[in-house]
């Protein structure tokens, strides 16, 4: 059985009854063939989501904003959308997070926002943000419909500046696994981010986990030279428009 005739990466396969009729196969034979495709990493089957062609990756383009980059590049094109699952104040910010936020100690409050990225109806990533109180007090949950950067940029008195980003391989804990529909311990792509204002102050710490079949392609990163980090002299700031964006 070949998954290719049923569409490219991300395409949904027909129901089993339709495939049985198309292939002239019995249910046991069909399920054995589908199991082989799963084992080869060519399709993925999830309860409630059906069977989809995954090929090598499900490509997702990202864009990290910088000075002079329009936040509109993060208004995802297509069916990617954030779904807020938690919006609550943390009375005592954990020390490892507080140390990355300017002017925040482990005894201070921060706003924790958990949301899930969906591609259509399928969850592909879960993001946890800790927002400094001064910016959090200006946020309106009802305005978070497409792009986190837009609302945090509006809440910052000086606007958004540079960002720190750490990318590493990890494994899903029980919370991430439950949200993404995978098993605890399954591999995920993890990203830690500090969002800064134009004064260089850390105002948000974000922890992101994406399914391992999601390829994260970050475009428009300035060249790093021996004496300074940034774009080449005279080069305009990166303004790549992704297929979808934002964390």
Secondary structure, 3 states (H helix, E strand, C coil): CCCHHHCCCCCECCCHHHHHHHHCCCHHHHHHHHHHHHHCCCEEEECCCEEEECCCCEEEEEECCCCCCCHHHHCCCCCEEEEEEEEEEECCCCHHHHCCCCCCCCCCCEEEEEEEEEECCEEEEEEEEEEEHHHHCCCCHHHCCCCHHHHHHHHCCCCEEEEEEEEEEEECCHHHHHHHCCCCCCEEEEEEEEEEECCCCEEEEEEEEEECCEEEEEECCCCECCCCECCCCCCCCCCCCCCCCCC
